[in-house]
Amino acid sequence: MKTSTKKAMSNVFVLPPEEVPKKWYNLIADLPEPLPPPMDPKDGPSRLEMLPKIFLHECLNQEYAKERWINIPEPIRELYMQAGRPRPLIRAKRLEAKLKTPARIYYKTEFYSPTGSHKVNTALAQCYYAQKQGLEHLSTETGAGQWGTALAYACSMADIGLTIYWVRAVYQWKQDRRNFMKLYGAKVFASPSKETQAGQELLKKDPNHPGSLGIAVSEGMEHAATRPGTAYSLGSVLNHVMLHQTIIGLETQEQFKLAGDYPDLMCACLGGGSNFGGFTIPFMYDVLTKKKKVKFLAAQSMVAPNLQGEFRYDFGDHAGKTPLLKMYTLGHQVKMAPIKGDGIRYHACGPLLSVMRHAGYIDTIAYPADEKHVFDRAKTFVQTEGFLPAPESAYSVAAAIDEALKCKETGEEKCIAFNISGHGFMDMVGYREILKEIE
């Protein structure tokens, strides 16, 4: 009999590289209510007919797949291993002691990747499919910069060119991350930009427009539609992105078996939903098919509390270039003030998670726009566990700590799990501005 090489080292739970999951989990197979199909608007050209012209063909196949389990090609598994998968699950015993809580707190370490975030999980898959399709170039958007960096890395692995449209408000203060993308060979433009018609129209009205993720999506799509040999790659929201990210939760399930524990509450930050979905969707499978009891809590900003919006059809981008998707939305042209956690400043939540929210399986909390509470919680985490989370992941930390303090008041011995979707090594300017006492 083969001896397992899984490891449980006190508070660190590690799987060996060969146990990287061989299949992604597709939530569409088990949704509690049907997933509303994408639609064309009443006016203008068909957005649905445009999708095969600019999106990766295999990703579109996965977008509408009905199978519960979808094979991960062996070359992608090898890329995952090279990128540090499986990634550890750690019990935050020092944080528990600091908070004096009876709760058991665990965090998944998605910052252990070449670019420092979970985004590489879908970037590597999409670039593999782009290479198989024979494409020479991709275009994309990025908000916090984690997705742009991840796709730049993956494109360099596949020898594919990349153009990135980066939300201007973040582009301006994250110079080192911009240089990181360029080091991988990507072209990076502040969005709105002069490179696209959508960007030019916005700059005419406001030359200093701060931009938004929805605007950057519009520019990335227009770029792909007007350049031969180019496809558009999206880092969140869509079903195939959620599918690729389930690698996170699938690993976490096995690691909880090592820990001899199981989460009562799972927290993660949520913008479009790729990080939250990747972490929680495999556990939603347990809830939907095995009658497990887990509370799923999405941590958001009051600047963009999209899960508190309306469940209706809306565009995924500012200019209305995408098909209409039924999702929780604040409106595709809503104005949102810049925040340091810009990766969660998006007007809508992906359709898959929106259905789960509508069916009552996802709760949400929105933190004040000044981000002081969130960054204070991150400081507590840094001083007890030692890892610096990205500003977006600071929201996950805040939600977990707040829930653990509730357990301190009630005496409940809950198991709380959260995902650190990225590190904050290139975000210290943001921390310094919010936490002025660290200057």
Phi, psi and omega in degrees: 000136181289133178276128181293143177256013175297148183231139171235103184253088180059267183250008181242127185242115192237137172254146178287159183305322183293349179261017166304130182308148181261353179221145168271153177261131182255105183297336181306328183294339188233012181303143180288344175213154186301146176282116179300135183286154173294153184225158170273146172291165181294328184247156174088180182292160180288121175284328181294320178290338180283333188305311180295342181280336184235345180262156177294132187298316181292326177294323175294322176300317180289331180303323185249012182294147180252347182295142180291321183237132182238125184299138172267116180306143184303321177300328178288320176301320179295320176296320177301314180298317179297330181271013172094016175269148354290152180257144188297153165252130184238135172274130186272067185293325179291323176293317177304314181295319179299319182279345184055046182253146174282354180290148173260122188245131178233149173225141177270137190259069180287356176281353176277070178218163183305327181254356175092018178207169179292344188299338181295340184298320177268331179299315180296319179295314183294322179290327175298315180291325177295319178296318178297328181279349179083022182279152182252346187206148173234157171231154181200177173247165167206148180255285178288340182104347181295317181292316179301318178294317181297317181289326176298317177299310183296320178296323179293325177295327183262000182058049179239139178286159183212136171241129184243133172254115190248128180314121190304319183300331180269319176312322187287332183251353179252064184296319182295320178292324175300316178295326178299314178300317181292328178299326176282353176104006182278151168267134186232127178237140173291135182247130008288147185239174175271002184280341184230160177295320180300318179290318181299319181297321180288323180291332176298322181281325182209100183298341180249028182306129182289343180080173176202166180297323179298322178292317180297324176298315179303317181291318179298319179293317179297321179301312181295322183289340185247004178236119178299147177075013183241140174239157179263136181238126183251141186260000181202188170072304190284160186299319183292331176291315177301319180303308182298325183285347180297350174306328181295305183291327179296318174296316184299323177302314180293325180289327175293331174296319176298321182284346184066035185220175178202137186288138169270331183220134176237128182242145170199154176288157182216123170247272171277332171121002187292320180289310179301313181295315181301322181284319191260332188303318177299329177283333173297325174302317178297319180292317185283330186245341184240004177062029174289158180247107178224135173265131179251121185239119179266125179264125185226176175255147174297343176292326183216063181278065191298332179288351174259009179275208181260142176269098185202172177285136178204163175284152177273354182224168185293320186273357179074036180272339180277164167296164174283131179241139177274117186198167173286126187216152173261358185106130190290348177243021179295144177271130182231129179293145176297146173224166180288328176273058190295340180295344177254011180265074182226146191283344187217157175258143181308148183305319181301310181288331177296320176298317179294324175295315181297328180276359174093016184264349183235128172259165181216150172227138180242126183265155183304149185295337181286347174064007182297314180299316181298314182287330174297319178295321178297322178298319177300317179296315180301319185282348178250319184256340171093344183265138180266111180280153171299157179306322178296315181292339175300331177292322176298315179300314181299315180297317180295315179296316180299320179291323178294324178290330173296321178296326177298322180287321185267341183083006180289138180260061182285154170260117183247128178237139176219162184247127170266102190281347180191157176271164184250026184299331181256016185241016184296333175300318178295315178299318182295321181291323182279315180260078188299338183288349180269000179293000000 
